Amino acid sequence: MKCNASVEAWSNSISSLSDNRFFETMRLYLGEIKTPYNKQRLIEQLAGFIKNPKNSQSMIELLDEDDIKILTALAFIPNATQETLIEFFAQEYTMADLFAQLSNLISRLWVFEQKDEYSSKKYLHINPLIWDKLEPYISLSNIISPAQLVKTNIEDVFCLSPDFLAAFISFINTKYCSCKSDGVMKKNTLSRVQTVFPGKEKTIQLILNAFINLNLVRDGEKAYVIDNERFELFANLEQSHQFAFLCAASCSRFSREGLKKEAQLLLDTLSSIPEQGFTLASLVKLGFLEGTKAPEPEAGSSKSRFSRMLEAARQEENSDMIMNPEQAGSLLERMLDSAIELGLLQKTGWDEQGREIYICSHALKASSSNVAAQNILNIDSTFTVSLMPGLALKKLLPLTEFLEIKSCGVVTEYEISKQSVSAAFDRGWTVEKLCAELEKYTSYEIPQNLKVCICEWFDSYSSAMLYKGYVLKVAKNNISFVENAPNIKRHIKEKLAEGIYLLNIPLDTDISDFVEESGLDFMGKVKDSYVPGEKLAFPLLKGPSRASGTPVSSNTLGVPEALEGPHKINFSTASHLLNALKAELKNLDLTKNQRECLENRIHNRLILTKEQLAITSVRSEILEADGMDFGGKIHLFEAGLKENDMMELTLPQFDKDNEYFKVVGRTLGIIKQTGDAVIRFEVYPTHEITNFVVSRITYLRRLRF
């Protein structure tokens, strides 16, 4: 694994610090600065201090578990920002704690901030001067580790299958399915769903949402109608890709590229789960890392400086349209919740903390089924069709056009009824074609009484026909011309009689265009007949980044032995070094203020050598103030305003004085009043501007970041 920053970038970051920050950092590690001085030479001396083997080893020894977590996240997340880290560690650290830890790592020279050359973004990077020492300790297991199963789940686990999808398609075709304006199924539809799919109401609602968002269904006169052409394109996809699209689309409607991105993210995330499984919190982190992977550059392509500037400008211009990390994290969690409901994530048990452990379903590993056609289907004397599992969705789709769903279970039961075959006849099925489709999947001859009934139903169906659409009637001498002219032939939906044709031109289309193209003079029309638009193929997904069940490796996140780092830090060694520095401090002749300042630096692990304890490098600084210290709070706000530092405020709840809440943000202004003051404050991460009365603040901390 390579460091994602250069020494030059680190040097530029140090030189761009304000004079106050720059000299504060130099005095902390190099001692008092002598004049005249050269900034670049001081930076080189600081680099030499870091590369000194004894100092770099001390830096490693003083790392604690939280430091390792943050540094590991920075190593795995390309171009990480404050916002991405806040989202990634949302379940572990408060915003204030994370800012404090980042501030501490920056002060300890582990992390630096780099402003993007082409935009206003600021990225966080690990110091390249110490990377070689740190790399052996970087492992994905520092932030994500396989779960330890202590209790096994023995309940039956549902999993989405082509048979379940086919059953729901038949349900839409034969039993009608409609929703309210908010997308929730209507009461009568829900009642029918409970009969056919008992206990799966939530699952059906998610699948219906996905069908709508993928345009697999369209609005009919009273209920949704299956778009058969669109479904054929969908059924041609790999089974794992079908399920990934359904899971992503069940959460939201996306653009074509957005759908591809989210479905691919879900597929890569689920396929990266090891055999031991992950908790949901670990899965969210894994998905976050998968989603932040840098896209692979196209072979032979390199963007010019102007292209990069233009791309950055567009990102800035459209920043309001780009999903922020909080929204992205929320979407990922919703997709994982959908994956659990659809059975793509299966609960295998619980860990010792009682957290649920999930593994990837075999449905995402299996390719589309190529099961033998015979012995899948059975037809009894009541025309009930029992369909065993195993057929791919592509093979099931034709069956759903003339079978009416009765119940869905391990064996799905359908019925061949007058209503179901009439719907098939509407779509162009004949008696012979229908019987031939049934014979594909059974080794027995179709019951004779069923064939007789289908023939009778077809005769009844054909005895009276009702058509909608433009009807073209031509004289006998024009029949040959009409049936062979390309501009007319492509619009003929059905030949009703000799010289009479039903056209597939929608009613809202200007018929004069057809008249002009055809060269005919006399036209007749009635009502519209629906014509589906051109169907775009679904976007192509890549195969999973890796085979499911093996540890996350360089194939996914670019780190060898990602779940089993070769080295572990012995955190107990830090206490020995800190105790040695404290013992050295006791031997120094210091004032109380100086001693407290140096003790605070040792506590914050800013001191690596006894030379740093020199009195000349001590500059007293107040970073905290409690509620009684009004002057201290004003001083901190003024310092924070001057340096644009983050501040952490603790205040009582407005209606409960014995309960408190924390706010993190930046000071925008101070309005002093008689006996009090008001702070104009920008709250993070919402960027809401509000005012706080200083006297009500019970605790204030300045975050040096």
Secondary structure as UniProt FT lines:
FT   HELIX           7..15
FT   HELIX           19..30
FT   HELIX           39..51
FT   HELIX           53..61
FT   HELIX           65..76
FT   TURN            78..79
FT   HELIX           82..88
FT   TURN            89..92
FT   HELIX           95..107
FT   TURN            108..109
FT   STRAND          111..115
FT   TURN            117..118
FT   STRAND          122..126
FT   TURN            128..129
FT   HELIX           131..134
FT   HELIX           135..137
FT   HELIX           140..142
FT   STRAND          151..152
FT   HELIX           162..175
FT   TURN            181..182
FT   HELIX           187..196
FT   TURN            198..199
FT   HELIX           201..213
FT   TURN            214..215
FT   STRAND          217..219
FT   STRAND          224..226
FT   HELIX           228..235
FT   HELIX           239..249
FT   TURN            250..251
FT   HELIX           256..271
FT   TURN            275..276
FT   STRAND          278..279
FT   HELIX           280..291
FT   TURN            299..300
FT   HELIX           305..317
FT   HELIX           319..321
FT   HELIX           325..341
FT   TURN            342..343
FT   STRAND          345..350
FT   TURN            352..353
FT   STRAND          356..360
FT   HELIX           362..364
FT   TURN            374..375
FT   STRAND          377..379
FT   TURN            381..382
FT   STRAND          384..387
FT   HELIX           393..400
FT   TURN            401..402
FT   STRAND          404..407
FT   STRAND          412..415
FT   HELIX           418..426
FT   TURN            427..428
FT   HELIX           431..439
FT   TURN            440..441
FT   HELIX           448..463
FT   STRAND          470..473
FT   HELIX           476..484
FT   HELIX           486..489
FT   TURN            490..491
FT   STRAND          492..497
FT   TURN            498..499
FT   STRAND          500..503
FT   TURN            507..508
FT   HELIX           511..518
FT   STRAND          524..525
FT   HELIX           554..557
FT   TURN            560..563
FT   HELIX           572..586
FT   HELIX           592..603
FT   TURN            604..605
FT   HELIX           610..613
FT   HELIX           615..617
FT   STRAND          624..626
FT   TURN            627..628
FT   HELIX           630..643
FT   STRAND          646..652
FT   TURN            657..658
FT   STRAND          660..673
FT   TURN            674..675
FT   STRAND          676..683
FT   TURN            684..687
FT   STRAND          688..693
FT   HELIX           694..696
FT   STRAND          699..703
//
